[in-house]
Amino acid sequence: MNSIVPAPIARQPWQMLIPLFALVAFGAAVLFSAAGGHMQPFATSHLFRFAVFLTMASAMTLFQRPLVQFVAYPIYGVVLVLLMAVEAIGAMGGGSQRWLNLGPLVLQPSELMKPAVVLALAHFYQSLPAGMINTWRAIIPAGALIAVPMALVLLQPDLGTSLAIAFGGVVVMFLAGLPMRWFVAGGAVAAVVAPLAFFFGLKEYQQRRVTTFLDPESDPLGSGYHITQSKIAIGSGGFSGKGFNEGSQSHLNYLPEPHTDFVFATMAEEWGLIGGLFVLLVFGLILRWGLKVAHEARDRFSKLLAAGMVATIFFYVAINLMMVMGLAPVVGIPLPFMSHGGSSMMTNMICIGTLMMINRWNRQKRGIVG
Amino acid sequence: MPRRRKPAGPPVNQSTLQNRYDRRSFVVGAMGAGVGTLLATRMAYIAIAENEKYATEAESNRVNLSLIPPRRGWILDRNGAPLASNRADFRIDIIPERMANPVQTIEKLGTLLSLDPGKVQDLKDKVESSRGFQPIEVATGLDYEKFAAITVRVPEMPGVIPQRGFSRFYPTGPSVGHLVGYVGPASAEEYEKDRNPLLVTPGYKIGKDGLEKQFEQELRGVPGARRVEVTASGRIVRDLETREDVQGDAVRLTIDGPLQDYAARRIGLESGSVVVMDCETGELLCMASMPSFDPNSFSDGIGRVEYAMLSQDERVPLRNKVLKGLYPPGSTVKPMVSMALIEAGIDPEETVHCGGGLRVGNRVFGCWNRRGHGSVNMAKGIYQSCDVYFYSMAQRIGMDPIAAMARRCGMGQEFDLPVVSQFYGTVPDPAWKKQKYDRDWAVFDTVNATIGQGYMLANPLQLAVMASRIATGKQVMPQLLTKSKPTIFKPFGFPAEQKQFIRQAMSDVVNGPGTAGRGRLPFPDIKIAGKTGTAQVVSLSISNGKSGPWKYRDHGLFIFFAPFDKPKYAGAVVIEHGGGSGAAYPIARDVMTFLFDPQKGLDALYGLEKQWGGTAQQRLARKYVAFASEAGEAIPPAPTRETEIFDRVDAEARMEAEKPATEASDAAVNRTRNVESDSVGSPE
């Protein structure tokens, strides 16, 4: 298709990028409203960060597959060391800590671990001989790769992120072809362990979040407040919303965290069901594109890596939206591309960048083959 | 699945894995799509199906309806002048449950408003003992600067509520304290009883005593409402709409405001009460009881210093003496007893020789005049207040006709008045004594009762009613509220000449050769009639009743009506421990003077107030300052329940009311001498 559009531009995956741009711009508009009708402090930095991380993602596409496979374990190792460092600094400081201050940069290693664990597992199953997939060698090392960072993140304590790490990892294992009965057994074990973990593993505030999720009205002014107010915001938006900058729940501070975890509620109040369906549609387009990239990938590593990245983004979106609509407990997971916050933007753009990179590999191969 | 089949299964190779990947990625994608559909459905459900519910909740979040306390109805006197009105003011309230750090905030308020340490301590106590949702008043009547100083700091002091409002104002202060009562914030118990959100609205006060309490529903009015948009932390963003309040209905009394104030002030340094009524209509013109409290300063809560000062005062400023002071009526019953005697067939001209005393059984009952009155007929018995005449005549007819007459005249009667409570005293008779003490009526009981001592007890209102009924011969009933048409009272059916006879004898008490010569009105054409009384409090062996410790002195009483030949006004004055009736009738004289000629009355009052050191309100304020500076902070806090404040006084009142009755049973020691206040019976 030789047309007026230059090849380097025509080559870009516009079927994903255009919805993504629209979503980020929409997110900026919602943040503009959440700041009471100002670009500062949320909307400007949201757009700026997106620009920075989009550049990063574009740069990532230039990496070649052998290099990526080569650095897979080292990257995992470095992030794991960073996680331990956070733990150590936290312990020395006499409290829990999730952040690492590196000069002007504030780094949250647990966020980096989400794509890193997918990368490491994809590489692991790529190098695992096909015949060993039904043996313990297929699961023990992979399980360790997931369990160690999960444990470290749980210590912080950050239940939401550790579940996100586990989810990405488990999806890769599932797609790698491990025997189905292991997942069934794992599910059964989880069903037994979950109540035990709830009573003995979770901190009190985490337990309360779960109990109030089950019955938000039990404590409407305490920890059920978040869910109740979020549902009020979404429900009062109706079909077409109250209008831009007209949301009373967010503007009068009834909605907690209107610019981060509950940005969807802020949006839904002002844009209504139409806005909500738009957001769902855009995420649908982006994730479907991601799955298409995974499907088109020719080798096992690329397939698993791409699918793992899609799973990571999906986990964010699904848990956040379920949380704001009262279908999941409040776990503190932001909505990708809309919530204000650098760490989640970075993680999600790493996922997008990786998918764009694999998309490029797919085209290169086609070019070579065809 | 049998274990053995596993090794037997086909070997896993790349294409198997590719197949598995394809199948499983389809499953994963389908599950993702399923989750997406679930989310879309859920959102549609919340936003469309439950839209109405959540829109209402968002609205109730956003819009805060705050009640505007209604302006309280005025309490008016018979001429429409306010005894209780409202004053616009700036006020500060606090709601403890909304306060982040109550102690710190109160201290800050104390500094900003320059409150004294006692008040700050009171506030801290109240915050501690209160139920959190009840507003507590910090200050009212603030000037604009102080009000503004608080208003700008509201965001940093949650729970502090500055507002413009109205506060209750009693122009004559202590003069109407007992009659009108006072207002205050509703207590937890009151809120339990009446779950009206108005009761916990900052700035709203309910009647706590007297007429304010009695007419609470009429005076309350309808609250206004203000709809404001508020943030989650309660900051008001903007006003949406305001509905004005509807002021409560006015209550119009028969009380003559200036007369009430005059009488209260005229009581002066004494402790006592003045009742004046229109004896044609039964309308109460004045029900003054002093010393009193200032209802203006009670409405912001009763401070510890104020409470200590009032409760430690032996003159019990917290008791409404008109209704709850019970006194032996003394010789004021003699006109009433005379009517009983005439009705029983005693000839008024029949004489008794008074030699200064009368032997009854083995005891001698003295006349107040030890030298004796010589030959005494009924008229002289009244105007000279000769005890011996009544001792001997009463023995002839017995107690029952006297007790019946006493009841007809209003003694022992509870009147249908809008008051919180009234004590109705005792009219003793043989049946009563048998029932109460299980002892038979003795002759000396009749002798005691016939001069208003012994078991007989009455409150000043009853004495005023007795004066009205004697003056008119009709069953006058007192009333406190103005009525559109005057009540017609049924006559008792006394013969006209008998009525005339008693009126003349009572006129002679003042205007003739009687015991209250100094009680004459300064008008040539208006004459007052009356009867003095002195009620002994302790036996003569303890005190002579005229000097010595205040609480051992005799009560001074006076009942009266005027003009004597065509009675229009009647009343009673009781001065506790005044040392005799000489303390009472000059007050009656001045009050009646004021009624007929205010200027003349006031001239007399100004002279006296100069000696006393100001009006009652001024003296009370000065006393408070002196008391507060002397006592400092070492004062126990006032009781938290307002009712307790009056309960305590009521209990004492009742105890005291019982006392004369028990002492009187020891008549031989106590009642052999009855003292009349004027040292010598010289009619001056």
Interface residues (C-beta under 8 A of the other chain):
Chain A: A130 G131 I133 N134 V171 F174 L175 A176 G177 R181 Q229 K231 I232 A233 I234 G235 S236 G237 G238 F239 S248 Q249 L252 N253 Y254 A268 E269 G272 L273 G276 L277 L280 F283 G284 L287 R288 L291 A294 H295 R300 K303 A307 A311 F314 A318 L321 M322 M325 G326 L327
Chain B: M1 K6 P11 V12 N13 Q14 T16 L17 R20 Y21 D22 R24 S25 V28 G29 G32 A33 V35 G36 L38 L39 A40 R42 M43 A44 I46 A47 I48 E50 N51 K53 Y54 A55 E57 A58 E59 N61 R62 E229 V230 T231 A232 S233 V237
